[in-house]
Amino acid sequence: MSIEYGIPQGFVLSSLLFIIYINDMIKICPEECNIKIFADDTLIYVTGESSTELENKMNMVFSIIEG
């Protein structure tokens, strides 16, 4: 099966490219969200007064990161 996206596992540049991707994600996250990164784990969280507000904030963050 052909792969359209990603990098083969064990590829020499995979660690470097992962770090570049993660660094860009930190830069584009809006101030409303908090981001914690350790090794290959990423935690994005927001605070709010209601579940609707939390959902709206997270959807905004996800759309920015996907964009």
PDBQT receptor file of N, H, CA, C and O in Angstrom, charges set to zero:
ATOM      1  N   MET A   1       0.846  -1.157   0.000  1.00  0.00    +0.000 N 
ATOM      2  CA  MET A   1       0.000   0.000   0.000  1.00  0.00    +0.000 C 
ATOM      3  C   MET A   1       0.902   1.235   0.000  1.00  0.00    +0.000 C 
ATOM      4  O   MET A   1       1.877   1.287   0.750  1.00  0.00    +0.000 OA
ATOM      5  N   SER A   2       0.591   2.209  -0.820  1.00  0.00    +0.000 N 
ATOM      6  H   SER A   2      -0.201   2.166  -1.429  1.00  0.00    +0.000 HD
ATOM      7  CA  SER A   2       1.380   3.428  -0.842  1.00  0.00    +0.000 C 
ATOM      8  C   SER A   2       0.924   4.364   0.279  1.00  0.00    +0.000 C 
ATOM      9  O   SER A   2      -0.249   4.388   0.651  1.00  0.00    +0.000 OA
ATOM     10  N   ILE A   3       1.872   5.127   0.802  1.00  0.00    +0.000 N 
ATOM     11  H   ILE A   3       2.825   5.107   0.499  1.00  0.00    +0.000 HD
ATOM     12  CA  ILE A   3       1.596   6.051   1.889  1.00  0.00    +0.000 C 
ATOM     13  C   ILE A   3       1.666   7.469   1.338  1.00  0.00    +0.000 C 
ATOM     14  O   ILE A   3       2.666   7.867   0.740  1.00  0.00    +0.000 OA
ATOM     15  N   GLU A   4       0.593   8.227   1.546  1.00  0.00    +0.000 N 
ATOM     16  H   GLU A   4      -0.220   7.905   2.032  1.00  0.00    +0.000 HD
ATOM     17  CA  GLU A   4       0.555   9.593   1.031  1.00  0.00    +0.000 C 
ATOM     18  C   GLU A   4       1.128  10.605   2.010  1.00  0.00    +0.000 C 
ATOM     19  O   GLU A   4       1.621  11.652   1.590  1.00  0.00    +0.000 OA
ATOM     20  N   TYR A   5       1.073  10.316   3.315  1.00  0.00    +0.000 N 
ATOM     21  H   TYR A   5       0.672   9.466   3.657  1.00  0.00    +0.000 HD
ATOM     22  CA  TYR A   5       1.525  11.255   4.328  1.00  0.00    +0.000 C 
ATOM     23  C   TYR A   5       2.420  10.544   5.331  1.00  0.00    +0.000 C 
ATOM     24  O   TYR A   5       2.343   9.328   5.504  1.00  0.00    +0.000 OA
ATOM     25  N   GLY A   6       3.269  11.327   5.986  1.00  0.00    +0.000 N 
ATOM     26  H   GLY A   6       3.331  12.315   5.845  1.00  0.00    +0.000 HD
ATOM     27  CA  GLY A   6       4.072  10.763   7.063  1.00  0.00    +0.000 C 
ATOM     28  C   GLY A   6       5.460  10.371   6.620  1.00  0.00    +0.000 C 
ATOM     29  O   GLY A   6       5.870  10.605   5.483  1.00  0.00    +0.000 OA
ATOM     30  N   ILE A   7       6.169   9.769   7.553  1.00  0.00    +0.000 N 
ATOM     31  H   ILE A   7       5.836   9.580   8.476  1.00  0.00    +0.000 HD
ATOM     32  CA  ILE A   7       7.550   9.364   7.354  1.00  0.00    +0.000 C 
ATOM     33  C   ILE A   7       7.663   7.908   7.775  1.00  0.00    +0.000 C 
ATOM     34  O   ILE A   7       7.085   7.513   8.787  1.00  0.00    +0.000 OA
ATOM     35  N   PRO A   8       8.397   7.105   7.017  1.00  0.00    +0.000 N 
ATOM     36  CA  PRO A   8       8.569   5.702   7.419  1.00  0.00    +0.000 C 
ATOM     37  C   PRO A   8       9.214   5.594   8.804  1.00  0.00    +0.000 C 
ATOM     38  O   PRO A   8      10.091   6.385   9.153  1.00  0.00    +0.000 OA
ATOM     39  N   GLN A   9       8.775   4.621   9.576  1.00  0.00    +0.000 N 
ATOM     40  H   GLN A   9       8.062   3.979   9.293  1.00  0.00    +0.000 HD
ATOM     41  CA  GLN A   9       9.324   4.415  10.910  1.00  0.00    +0.000 C 
ATOM     42  C   GLN A   9      10.807   4.074  10.801  1.00  0.00    +0.000 C 
ATOM     43  O   GLN A   9      11.210   3.282   9.948  1.00  0.00    +0.000 OA
ATOM     44  N   GLY A  10      11.612   4.678  11.669  1.00  0.00    +0.000 N 
ATOM     45  H   GLY A  10      11.285   5.321  12.362  1.00  0.00    +0.000 HD
ATOM     46  CA  GLY A  10      13.043   4.430  11.651  1.00  0.00    +0.000 C 
ATOM     47  C   GLY A  10      13.813   5.308  10.679  1.00  0.00    +0.000 C 
ATOM     48  O   GLY A  10      15.031   5.177  10.559  1.00  0.00    +0.000 OA
ATOM     49  N   PHE A  11      13.125   6.195   9.988  1.00  0.00    +0.000 N 
ATOM     50  H   PHE A  11      12.136   6.302  10.086  1.00  0.00    +0.000 HD
ATOM     51  CA  PHE A  11      13.759   7.099   9.039  1.00  0.00    +0.000 C 
ATOM     52  C   PHE A  11      14.696   8.033   9.803  1.00  0.00    +0.000 C 
ATOM     53  O   PHE A  11      14.340   8.507  10.882  1.00  0.00    +0.000 OA
ATOM     54  N   VAL A  12      15.864   8.302   9.276  1.00  0.00    +0.000 N 
ATOM     55  H   VAL A  12      16.153   7.917   8.400  1.00  0.00    +0.000 HD
ATOM     56  CA  VAL A  12      16.888   9.073   9.966  1.00  0.00    +0.000 C 
ATOM     57  C   VAL A  12      16.380  10.466  10.351  1.00  0.00    +0.000 C 
ATOM     58  O   VAL A  12      16.696  10.949  11.438  1.00  0.00    +0.000 OA
ATOM     59  N   LEU A  13      15.611  11.112   9.499  1.00  0.00    +0.000 N 
ATOM     60  H   LEU A  13      15.354  10.720   8.615  1.00  0.00    +0.000 HD
ATOM     61  CA  LEU A  13      15.163  12.469   9.772  1.00  0.00    +0.000 C 
ATOM     62  C   LEU A  13      13.867  12.545  10.581  1.00  0.00    +0.000 C 
ATOM     63  O   LEU A  13      13.398  13.643  10.883  1.00  0.00    +0.000 OA
ATOM     64  N   SER A  14      13.288  11.410  10.934  1.00  0.00    +0.000 N 
ATOM     65  H   SER A  14      13.669  10.519  10.690  1.00  0.00    +0.000 HD
ATOM     66  CA  SER A  14      11.976  11.444  11.582  1.00  0.00    +0.000 C 
ATOM     67  C   SER A  14      11.983  12.220  12.896  1.00  0.00    +0.000 C 
ATOM     68  O   SER A  14      11.044  12.974  13.154  1.00  0.00    +0.000 OA
ATOM     69  N   SER A  15      12.998  12.064  13.728  1.00  0.00    +0.000 N 
ATOM     70  H   SER A  15      13.760  11.452  13.518  1.00  0.00    +0.000 HD
ATOM     71  CA  SER A  15      13.056  12.796  15.001  1.00  0.00    +0.000 C 
ATOM     72  C   SER A  15      13.177  14.294  14.773  1.00  0.00    +0.000 C 
ATOM     73  O   SER A  15      12.502  15.078  15.440  1.00  0.00    +0.000 OA
ATOM     74  N   LEU A  16      14.020  14.698  13.847  1.00  0.00    +0.000 N 
ATOM     75  H   LEU A  16      14.568  14.061  13.305  1.00  0.00    +0.000 HD
ATOM     76  CA  LEU A  16      14.191  16.117  13.548  1.00  0.00    +0.000 C 
ATOM     77  C   LEU A  16      12.903  16.722  13.002  1.00  0.00    +0.000 C 
ATOM     78  O   LEU A  16      12.493  17.803  13.426  1.00  0.00    +0.000 OA
ATOM     79  N   LEU A  17      12.272  16.034  12.072  1.00  0.00    +0.000 N 
ATOM     80  H   LEU A  17      12.605  15.156  11.728  1.00  0.00    +0.000 HD
ATOM     81  CA  LEU A  17      11.034  16.543  11.494  1.00  0.00    +0.000 C 
ATOM     82  C   LEU A  17       9.920  16.605  12.532  1.00  0.00    +0.000 C 
ATOM     83  O   LEU A  17       9.097  17.520  12.495  1.00  0.00    +0.000 OA
ATOM     84  N   PHE A  18       9.879  15.650  13.457  1.00  0.00    +0.000 N 
ATOM     85  H   PHE A  18      10.548  14.907  13.487  1.00  0.00    +0.000 HD
ATOM     86  CA  PHE A  18       8.889  15.668  14.527  1.00  0.00    +0.000 C 
ATOM     87  C   PHE A  18       9.077  16.900  15.399  1.00  0.00    +0.000 C 
ATOM     88  O   PHE A  18       8.102  17.568  15.741  1.00  0.00    +0.000 OA
ATOM     89  N   ILE A  19      10.316  17.210  15.764  1.00  0.00    +0.000 N 
ATOM     90  H   ILE A  19      11.109  16.668  15.486  1.00  0.00    +0.000 HD
ATOM     91  CA  ILE A  19      10.601  18.377  16.598  1.00  0.00    +0.000 C 
ATOM     92  C   ILE A  19      10.221  19.667  15.876  1.00  0.00    +0.000 C 
ATOM     93  O   ILE A  19       9.667  20.579  16.490  1.00  0.00    +0.000 OA
ATOM     94  N   ILE A  20      10.509  19.751  14.597  1.00  0.00    +0.000 N 
ATOM     95  H   ILE A  20      10.959  19.010  14.098  1.00  0.00    +0.000 HD
ATOM     96  CA  ILE A  20      10.134  20.937  13.827  1.00  0.00    +0.000 C 
ATOM     97  C   ILE A  20       8.621  21.101  13.814  1.00  0.00    +0.000 C 
ATOM     98  O   ILE A  20       8.116  22.210  13.986  1.00  0.00    +0.000 OA
ATOM     99  N   TYR A  21       7.900  20.015  13.613  1.00  0.00    +0.000 N 
ATOM    100  H   TYR A  21       8.311  19.114  13.474  1.00  0.00    +0.000 HD
ATOM    101  CA  TYR A  21       6.430  20.066  13.608  1.00  0.00    +0.000 C 
ATOM    102  C   TYR A  21       5.896  20.507  14.963  1.00  0.00    +0.000 C 
ATOM    103  O   TYR A  21       5.014  21.364  15.028  1.00  0.00    +0.000 OA
ATOM    104  N   ILE A  22       6.408  19.944  16.028  1.00  0.00    +0.000 N 
ATOM    105  H   ILE A  22       7.125  19.248  15.975  1.00  0.00    +0.000 HD
ATOM    106  CA  ILE A  22       5.947  20.268  17.375  1.00  0.00    +0.000 C 
ATOM    107  C   ILE A  22       6.247  21.724  17.701  1.00  0.00    +0.000 C 
ATOM    108  O   ILE A  22       5.401  22.405  18.281  1.00  0.00    +0.000 OA
ATOM    109  N   ASN A  23       7.431  22.219  17.343  1.00  0.00    +0.000 N 
ATOM    110  H   ASN A  23       8.118  21.666  16.872  1.00  0.00    +0.000 HD
ATOM    111  CA  ASN A  23       7.768  23.617  17.620  1.00  0.00    +0.000 C 
ATOM    112  C   ASN A  23       6.812  24.566  16.922  1.00  0.00    +0.000 C 
ATOM    113  O   ASN A  23       6.428  25.585  17.496  1.00  0.00    +0.000 OA
ATOM    114  N   ASP A  24       6.423  24.254  15.706  1.00  0.00    +0.000 N 
ATOM    115  H   ASP A  24       6.735  23.426  15.240  1.00  0.00    +0.000 HD
ATOM    116  CA  ASP A  24       5.455  25.093  14.995  1.00  0.00    +0.000 C 
ATOM    117  C   ASP A  24       4.102  25.063  15.686  1.00  0.00    +0.000 C 
ATOM    118  O   ASP A  24       3.408  26.079  15.730  1.00  0.00    +0.000 OA
ATOM    119  N   MET A  25       3.724  23.930  16.218  1.00  0.00    +0.000 N 
ATOM    120  H   MET A  25       4.288  23.105  16.183  1.00  0.00    +0.000 HD
ATOM    121  CA  MET A  25       2.446  23.823  16.901  1.00  0.00    +0.000 C 
ATOM    122  C   MET A  25       2.421  24.723  18.132  1.00  0.00    +0.000 C 
ATOM    123  O   MET A  25       1.397  25.342  18.420  1.00  0.00    +0.000 OA
ATOM    124  N   ILE A  26       3.510  24.804  18.846  1.00  0.00    +0.000 N 
ATOM    125  H   ILE A  26       4.342  24.302  18.612  1.00  0.00    +0.000 HD
ATOM    126  CA  ILE A  26       3.591  25.662  20.027  1.00  0.00    +0.000 C 
ATOM    127  C   ILE A  26       3.418  27.126  19.626  1.00  0.00    +0.000 C 
ATOM    128  O   ILE A  26       2.748  27.890  20.321  1.00  0.00    +0.000 OA
ATOM    129  N   LYS A  27       4.018  27.509  18.516  1.00  0.00    +0.000 N 
ATOM    130  H   LYS A  27       4.562  26.888  17.952  1.00  0.00    +0.000 HD
ATOM    131  CA  LYS A  27       3.969  28.902  18.077  1.00  0.00    +0.000 C 
ATOM    132  C   LYS A  27       2.583  29.337  17.623  1.00  0.00    +0.000 C 
ATOM    133  O   LYS A  27       2.225  30.503  17.789  1.00  0.00    +0.000 OA
ATOM    134  N   ILE A  28       1.792  28.424  17.051  1.00  0.00    +0.000 N 
ATOM    135  H   ILE A  28       2.083  27.477  16.916  1.00  0.00    +0.000 HD
ATOM    136  CA  ILE A  28       0.499  28.828  16.513  1.00  0.00    +0.000 C 
ATOM    137  C   ILE A  28      -0.656  28.668  17.493  1.00  0.00    +0.000 C 
ATOM    138  O   ILE A  28      -1.762  29.134  17.216  1.00  0.00    +0.000 OA
ATOM    139  N   CYS A  29      -0.425  28.019  18.630  1.00  0.00    +0.000 N 
ATOM    140  H   CYS A  29       0.473  27.640  18.854  1.00  0.00    +0.000 HD
ATOM    141  CA  CYS A  29      -1.502  27.870  19.617  1.00  0.00    +0.000 C 
ATOM    142  C   CYS A  29      -1.894  29.234  20.154  1.00  0.00    +0.000 C 
ATOM    143  O   CYS A  29      -1.028  30.019  20.540  1.00  0.00    +0.000 OA
ATOM    144  N   PRO A  30      -3.185  29.527  20.184  1.00  0.00    +0.000 N 
ATOM    145  CA  PRO A  30      -3.622  30.829  20.708  1.00  0.00    +0.000 C 
ATOM    146  C   PRO A  30      -3.387  30.923  22.214  1.00  0.00    +0.000 C 
ATOM    147  O   PRO A  30      -3.142  29.918  22.881  1.00  0.00    +0.000 OA
ATOM    148  N   GLU A  31      -3.465  32.145  22.734  1.00  0.00    +0.000 N 
ATOM    149  H   GLU A  31      -3.663  32.962  22.192  1.00  0.00    +0.000 HD
ATOM    150  CA  GLU A  31      -3.207  32.364  24.158  1.00  0.00    +0.000 C 
ATOM    151  C   GLU A  31      -4.261  31.720  25.045  1.00  0.00    +0.000 C 
ATOM    152  O   GLU A  31      -4.011  31.502  26.231  1.00  0.00    +0.000 OA
ATOM    153  N   GLU A  32      -5.433  31.410  24.500  1.00  0.00    +0.000 N 
ATOM    154  H   GLU A  32      -5.636  31.586  23.537  1.00  0.00    +0.000 HD
ATOM    155  CA  GLU A  32      -6.502  30.786  25.286  1.00  0.00    +0.000 C 
ATOM    156  C   GLU A  32      -6.187  29.351  25.681  1.00  0.00    +0.000 C 
ATOM    157  O   GLU A  32      -6.839  28.794  26.564  1.00  0.00    +0.000 OA
ATOM    158  N   CYS A  33      -5.197  28.751  25.036  1.00  0.00    +0.000 N 
ATOM    159  H   CYS A  33      -4.668  29.204  24.318  1.00  0.00    +0.000 HD
ATOM    160  CA  CYS A  33      -4.894  27.358  25.354  1.00  0.00    +0.000 C 
ATOM    161  C   CYS A  33      -3.519  27.254  26.008  1.00  0.00    +0.000 C 
ATOM    162  O   CYS A  33      -2.661  28.120  25.836  1.00  0.00    +0.000 OA
ATOM    163  N   ASN A  34      -3.337  26.198  26.743  1.00  0.00    +0.000 N 
ATOM    164  H   ASN A  34      -4.034  25.494  26.883  1.00  0.00    +0.000 HD
ATOM    165  CA  ASN A  34      -2.060  25.877  27.362  1.00  0.00    +0.000 C 
ATOM    166  C   ASN A  34      -1.576  24.584  26.732  1.00  0.00    +0.000 C 
ATOM    167  O   ASN A  34      -2.365  23.683  26.452  1.00  0.00    +0.000 OA
ATOM    168  N   ILE A  35      -0.285  24.503  26.516  1.00  0.00    +0.000 N 
ATOM    169  H   ILE A  35       0.356  25.236  26.744  1.00  0.00    +0.000 HD
ATOM    170  CA  ILE A  35       0.257  23.315  25.873  1.00  0.00    +0.000 C 
ATOM    171  C   ILE A  35       1.455  22.819  26.681  1.00  0.00    +0.000 C 
ATOM    172  O   ILE A  35       2.328  23.600  27.062  1.00  0.00    +0.000 OA
ATOM    173  N   LYS A  36       1.482  21.544  26.929  1.00  0.00    +0.000 N 
ATOM    174  H   LYS A  36       0.774  20.910  26.620  1.00  0.00    +0.000 HD
ATOM    175  CA  LYS A  36       2.585  20.891  27.627  1.00  0.00    +0.000 C 
ATOM    176  C   LYS A  36       3.098  19.768  26.733  1.00  0.00    +0.000 C 
ATOM    177  O   LYS A  36       2.320  18.980  26.196  1.00  0.00    +0.000 OA
ATOM    178  N   ILE A  37       4.415  19.709  26.585  1.00  0.00    +0.000 N 
ATOM    179  H   ILE A  37       5.047  20.349  27.022  1.00  0.00    +0.000 HD
ATOM    180  CA  ILE A  37       5.018  18.696  25.716  1.00  0.00    +0.000 C 
ATOM    181  C   ILE A  37       6.149  18.013  26.479  1.00  0.00    +0.000 C 
ATOM    182  O   ILE A  37       6.988  18.669  27.097  1.00  0.00    +0.000 OA
ATOM    183  N   PHE A  38       6.151  16.694  26.423  1.00  0.00    +0.000 N 
ATOM    184  H   PHE A  38       5.469  16.162  25.921  1.00  0.00    +0.000 HD
ATOM    185  CA  PHE A  38       7.245  15.913  26.979  1.00  0.00    +0.000 C 
ATOM    186  C   PHE A  38       7.500  14.749  26.034  1.00  0.00    +0.000 C 
ATOM    187  O   PHE A  38       6.617  13.920  25.813  1.00  0.00    +0.000 OA
ATOM    188  N   ALA A  39       8.687  14.684  25.485  1.00  0.00    +0.000 N 
ATOM    189  H   ALA A  39       9.405  15.357  25.664  1.00  0.00    +0.000 HD
ATOM    190  CA  ALA A  39       9.064  13.642  24.521  1.00  0.00    +0.000 C 
ATOM    191  C   ALA A  39       8.055  13.623  23.379  1.00  0.00    +0.000 C 
ATOM    192  O   ALA A  39       7.955  14.598  22.634  1.00  0.00    +0.000 OA
ATOM    193  N   ASP A  40       7.307  12.534  23.227  1.00  0.00    +0.000 N 
ATOM    194  H   ASP A  40       7.388  11.742  23.832  1.00  0.00    +0.000 HD
ATOM    195  CA  ASP A  40       6.346  12.481  22.129  1.00  0.00    +0.000 C 
ATOM    196  C   ASP A  40       4.901  12.626  22.607  1.00  0.00    +0.000 C 
ATOM    197  O   ASP A  40       3.972  12.303  21.866  1.00  0.00    +0.000 OA
ATOM    198  N   ASP A  41       4.702  13.104  23.828  1.00  0.00    +0.000 N 
ATOM    199  H   ASP A  41       5.456  13.366  24.430  1.00  0.00    +0.000 HD
ATOM    200  CA  ASP A  41       3.360  13.348  24.349  1.00  0.00    +0.000 C 
ATOM    201  C   ASP A  41       3.061  14.840  24.291  1.00  0.00    +0.000 C 
ATOM    202  O   ASP A  41       3.903  15.666  24.644  1.00  0.00    +0.000 OA
ATOM    203  N   THR A  42       1.872  15.173  23.848  1.00  0.00    +0.000 N 
ATOM    204  H   THR A  42       1.188  14.503  23.561  1.00  0.00    +0.000 HD
ATOM    205  CA  THR A  42       1.435  16.560  23.783  1.00  0.00    +0.000 C 
ATOM    206  C   THR A  42       0.091  16.676  24.475  1.00  0.00    +0.000 C 
ATOM    207  O   THR A  42      -0.821  15.891  24.215  1.00  0.00    +0.000 OA
ATOM    208  N   LEU A  43      -0.031  17.662  25.361  1.00  0.00    +0.000 N 
ATOM    209  H   LEU A  43       0.710  18.300  25.572  1.00  0.00    +0.000 HD
ATOM    210  CA  LEU A  43      -1.272  17.913  26.081  1.00  0.00    +0.000 C 
ATOM    211  C   LEU A  43      -1.675  19.355  25.825  1.00  0.00    +0.000 C 
ATOM    212  O   LEU A  43      -0.930  20.285  26.138  1.00  0.00    +0.000 OA
ATOM    213  N   ILE A  44      -2.858  19.533  25.254  1.00  0.00    +0.000 N 
ATOM    214  H   ILE A  44      -3.463  18.778  24.999  1.00  0.00    +0.000 HD
ATOM    215  CA  ILE A  44      -3.403  20.864  25.031  1.00  0.00    +0.000 C 
ATOM    216  C   ILE A  44      -4.637  20.975  25.907  1.00  0.00    +0.000 C 
ATOM    217  O   ILE A  44      -5.518  20.118  25.858  1.00  0.00    +0.000 OA
ATOM    218  N   TYR A  45      -4.702  22.031  26.710  1.00  0.00    +0.000 N 
ATOM    219  H   TYR A  45      -3.986  22.728  26.749  1.00  0.00    +0.000 HD
ATOM    220  CA  TYR A  45      -5.877  22.190  27.562  1.00  0.00    +0.000 C 
ATOM    221  C   TYR A  45      -6.302  23.647  27.635  1.00  0.00    +0.000 C 
ATOM    222  O   TYR A  45      -5.499  24.561  27.447  1.00  0.00    +0.000 OA
ATOM    223  N   VAL A  46      -7.580  23.837  27.912  1.00  0.00    +0.000 N 
ATOM    224  H   VAL A  46      -8.232  23.094  28.065  1.00  0.00    +0.000 HD
ATOM    225  CA  VAL A  46      -8.169  25.166  28.040  1.00  0.00    +0.000 C 
ATOM    226  C   VAL A  46      -8.976  25.207  29.328  1.00  0.00    +0.000 C 
ATOM    227  O   VAL A  46      -9.283  24.167  29.911  1.00  0.00    +0.000 OA
ATOM    228  N   THR A  47      -9.316  26.409  29.769  1.00  0.00    +0.000 N 
ATOM    229  H   THR A  47      -9.066  27.254  29.296  1.00  0.00    +0.000 HD
ATOM    230  CA  THR A  47     -10.174  26.572  30.937  1.00  0.00    +0.000 C 
ATOM    231  C   THR A  47     -11.405  27.376  30.516  1.00  0.00    +0.000 C 
ATOM    232  O   THR A  47     -11.359  28.165  29.571  1.00  0.00    +0.000 OA
ATOM    233  N   GLY A  48     -12.490  27.160  31.231  1.00  0.00    +0.000 N 
ATOM    234  H   GLY A  48     -12.527  26.520  31.998  1.00  0.00    +0.000 HD
ATOM    235  CA  GLY A  48     -13.712  27.882  30.919  1.00  0.00    +0.000 C 
ATOM    236  C   GLY A  48     -14.765  27.698  31.983  1.00  0.00    +0.000 C 
ATOM    237  O   GLY A  48     -14.594  26.925  32.926  1.00  0.00    +0.000 OA
ATOM    238  N   GLU A  49     -15.856  28.418  31.820  1.00  0.00    +0.000 N 
ATOM    239  H   GLU A  49     -15.995  29.046  31.054  1.00  0.00    +0.000 HD
ATOM    240  CA  GLU A  49     -16.947  28.405  32.795  1.00  0.00    +0.000 C 
ATOM    241  C   GLU A  49     -17.981  27.310  32.525  1.00  0.00    +0.000 C 
ATOM    242  O   GLU A  49     -18.710  26.912  33.434  1.00  0.00    +0.000 OA
ATOM    243  N   SER A  50     -18.051  26.821  31.288  1.00  0.00    +0.000 N 
ATOM    244  H   SER A  50     -17.459  27.144  30.549  1.00  0.00    +0.000 HD
ATOM    245  CA  SER A  50     -19.057  25.806  30.959  1.00  0.00    +0.000 C 
ATOM    246  C   SER A  50     -18.481  24.815  29.960  1.00  0.00    +0.000 C 
ATOM    247  O   SER A  50     -17.458  25.071  29.325  1.00  0.00    +0.000 OA
ATOM    248  N   SER A  51     -19.151  23.691  29.834  1.00  0.00    +0.000 N 
ATOM    249  H   SER A  51     -19.982  23.483  30.349  1.00  0.00    +0.000 HD
ATOM    250  CA  SER A  51     -18.688  22.683  28.873  1.00  0.00    +0.000 C 
ATOM    251  C   SER A  51     -18.800  23.206  27.443  1.00  0.00    +0.000 C 
ATOM    252  O   SER A  51     -17.989  22.845  26.591  1.00  0.00    +0.000 OA
ATOM    253  N   THR A  52     -19.785  24.043  27.173  1.00  0.00    +0.000 N 
ATOM    254  H   THR A  52     -20.444  24.336  27.865  1.00  0.00    +0.000 HD
ATOM    255  CA  THR A  52     -19.936  24.625  25.831  1.00  0.00    +0.000 C 
ATOM    256  C   THR A  52     -18.757  25.541  25.518  1.00  0.00    +0.000 C 
ATOM    257  O   THR A  52     -18.216  25.507  24.412  1.00  0.00    +0.000 OA
ATOM    258  N   GLU A  53     -18.359  26.360  26.495  1.00  0.00    +0.000 N 
ATOM    259  H   GLU A  53     -18.798  26.387  27.393  1.00  0.00    +0.000 HD
ATOM    260  CA  GLU A  53     -17.216  27.246  26.299  1.00  0.00    +0.000 C 
ATOM    261  C   GLU A  53     -15.942  26.437  26.067  1.00  0.00    +0.000 C 
ATOM    262  O   GLU A  53     -15.141  26.778  25.197  1.00  0.00    +0.000 OA
ATOM    263  N   LEU A  54     -15.753  25.372  26.836  1.00  0.00    +0.000 N 
ATOM    264  H   LEU A  54     -16.404  25.094  27.543  1.00  0.00    +0.000 HD
ATOM    265  CA  LEU A  54     -14.583  24.514  26.660  1.00  0.00    +0.000 C 
ATOM    266  C   LEU A  54     -14.569  23.866  25.285  1.00  0.00    +0.000 C 
ATOM    267  O   LEU A  54     -13.535  23.819  24.619  1.00  0.00    +0.000 OA
ATOM    268  N   GLU A  55     -15.730  23.367  24.867  1.00  0.00    +0.000 N 
ATOM    269  H   GLU A  55     -16.570  23.406  25.409  1.00  0.00    +0.000 HD
ATOM    270  CA  GLU A  55     -15.828  22.735  23.556  1.00  0.00    +0.000 C 
ATOM    271  C   GLU A  55     -15.515  23.733  22.445  1.00  0.00    +0.000 C 
ATOM    272  O   GLU A  55     -14.797  23.402  21.502  1.00  0.00    +0.000 OA
ATOM    273  N   ASN A  56     -16.041  24.938  22.546  1.00  0.00    +0.000 N 
ATOM    274  H   ASN A  56     -16.625  25.207  23.312  1.00  0.00    +0.000 HD
ATOM    275  CA  ASN A  56     -15.784  25.955  21.524  1.00  0.00    +0.000 C 
ATOM    276  C   ASN A  56     -14.308  26.325  21.464  1.00  0.00    +0.000 C 
ATOM    277  O   ASN A  56     -13.746  26.471  20.379  1.00  0.00    +0.000 OA
ATOM    278  N   LYS A  57     -13.682  26.476  22.624  1.00  0.00    +0.000 N 
ATOM    279  H   LYS A  57     -14.139  26.358  23.506  1.00  0.00    +0.000 HD
ATOM    280  CA  LYS A  57     -12.256  26.817  22.655  1.00  0.00    +0.000 C 
ATOM    281  C   LYS A  57     -11.402  25.699  22.063  1.00  0.00    +0.000 C 
ATOM    282  O   LYS A  57     -10.486  25.960  21.282  1.00  0.00    +0.000 OA
ATOM    283  N   MET A  58     -11.701  24.452  22.433  1.00  0.00    +0.000 N 
ATOM    284  H   MET A  58     -12.445  24.239  23.067  1.00  0.00    +0.000 HD
ATOM    285  CA  MET A  58     -10.907  23.340  21.899  1.00  0.00    +0.000 C 
ATOM    286  C   MET A  58     -11.111  23.180  20.396  1.00  0.00    +0.000 C 
ATOM    287  O   MET A  58     -10.161  22.894  19.668  1.00  0.00    +0.000 OA
ATOM    288  N   ASN A  59     -12.341  23.362  19.929  1.00  0.00    +0.000 N 
ATOM    289  H   ASN A  59     -13.113  23.595  20.520  1.00  0.00    +0.000 HD
ATOM    290  CA  ASN A  59     -12.585  23.294  18.485  1.00  0.00    +0.000 C 
ATOM    291  C   ASN A  59     -11.806  24.372  17.752  1.00  0.00    +0.000 C 
ATOM    292  O   ASN A  59     -11.284  24.126  16.664  1.00  0.00    +0.000 OA
ATOM    293  N   MET A  60     -11.720  25.578  18.338  1.00  0.00    +0.000 N 
ATOM    294  H   MET A  60     -12.144  25.778  19.221  1.00  0.00    +0.000 HD
ATOM    295  CA  MET A  60     -10.950  26.656  17.733  1.00  0.00    +0.000 C 
ATOM    296  C   MET A  60      -9.467  26.268  17.663  1.00  0.00    +0.000 C 
ATOM    297  O   MET A  60      -8.818  26.457  16.634  1.00  0.00    +0.000 OA
ATOM    298  N   VAL A  61      -8.939  25.726  18.763  1.00  0.00    +0.000 N 
ATOM    299  H   VAL A  61      -9.466  25.573  19.599  1.00  0.00    +0.000 HD
ATOM    300  CA  VAL A  61      -7.532  25.327  18.797  1.00  0.00    +0.000 C 
ATOM    301  C   VAL A  61      -7.263  24.235  17.764  1.00  0.00    +0.000 C 
ATOM    302  O   VAL A  61      -6.274  24.303  17.033  1.00  0.00    +0.000 OA
ATOM    303  N   PHE A  62      -8.138  23.229  17.699  1.00  0.00    +0.000 N 
ATOM    304  H   PHE A  62      -8.941  23.174  18.293  1.00  0.00    +0.000 HD
ATOM    305  CA  PHE A  62      -7.941  22.142  16.737  1.00  0.00    +0.000 C 
ATOM    306  C   PHE A  62      -7.979  22.651  15.303  1.00  0.00    +0.000 C 
ATOM    307  O   PHE A  62      -7.194  22.199  14.469  1.00  0.00    +0.000 OA
ATOM    308  N   SER A  63      -8.874  23.581  15.005  1.00  0.00    +0.000 N 
ATOM    309  H   SER A  63      -9.512  23.948  15.683  1.00  0.00    +0.000 HD
ATOM    310  CA  SER A  63      -8.953  24.092  13.635  1.00  0.00    +0.000 C 
ATOM    311  C   SER A  63      -7.696  24.901  13.285  1.00  0.00    +0.000 C 
ATOM    312  O   SER A  63      -7.236  24.872  12.143  1.00  0.00    +0.000 OA
ATOM    313  N   ILE A  64      -7.147  25.620  14.266  1.00  0.00    +0.000 N 
ATOM    314  H   ILE A  64      -7.521  25.644  15.193  1.00  0.00    +0.000 HD
ATOM    315  CA  ILE A  64      -5.901  26.363  14.017  1.00  0.00    +0.000 C 
ATOM    316  C   ILE A  64      -4.748  25.403  13.773  1.00  0.00    +0.000 C 
ATOM    317  O   ILE A  64      -3.951  25.610  12.858  1.00  0.00    +0.000 OA
ATOM    318  N   ILE A  65      -4.653  24.363  14.577  1.00  0.00    +0.000 N 
ATOM    319  H   ILE A  65      -5.301  24.195  15.320  1.00  0.00    +0.000 HD
ATOM    320  CA  ILE A  65      -3.560  23.397  14.419  1.00  0.00    +0.000 C 
ATOM    321  C   ILE A  65      -3.693  22.624  13.110  1.00  0.00    +0.000 C 
ATOM    322  O   ILE A  65      -2.696  22.381  12.429  1.00  0.00    +0.000 OA
ATOM    323  N   GLU A  66      -4.914  22.239  12.757  1.00  0.00    +0.000 N 
ATOM    324  H   GLU A  66      -5.723  22.437  13.310  1.00  0.00    +0.000 HD
ATOM    325  CA  GLU A  66      -5.119  21.514  11.492  1.00  0.00    +0.000 C 
ATOM    326  C   GLU A  66      -4.792  22.375  10.285  1.00  0.00    +0.000 C 
ATOM    327  O   GLU A  66      -4.269  21.884   9.285  1.00  0.00    +0.000 OA
ATOM    328  N   GLY A  67      -5.109  23.689  10.384  1.00  0.00    +0.000 N 
ATOM    329  H   GLY A  67      -5.534  24.087  11.197  1.00  0.00    +0.000 HD
ATOM    330  CA  GLY A  67      -5.011  24.626   9.275  1.00  0.00    +0.000 C 
ATOM    331  C   GLY A  67      -3.697  24.665   8.641  1.00  0.00    +0.000 C 
ATOM    332  O   GLY A  67      -3.492  25.420   7.691  1.00  0.00    +0.000 OA
TER     333      GLY A  67
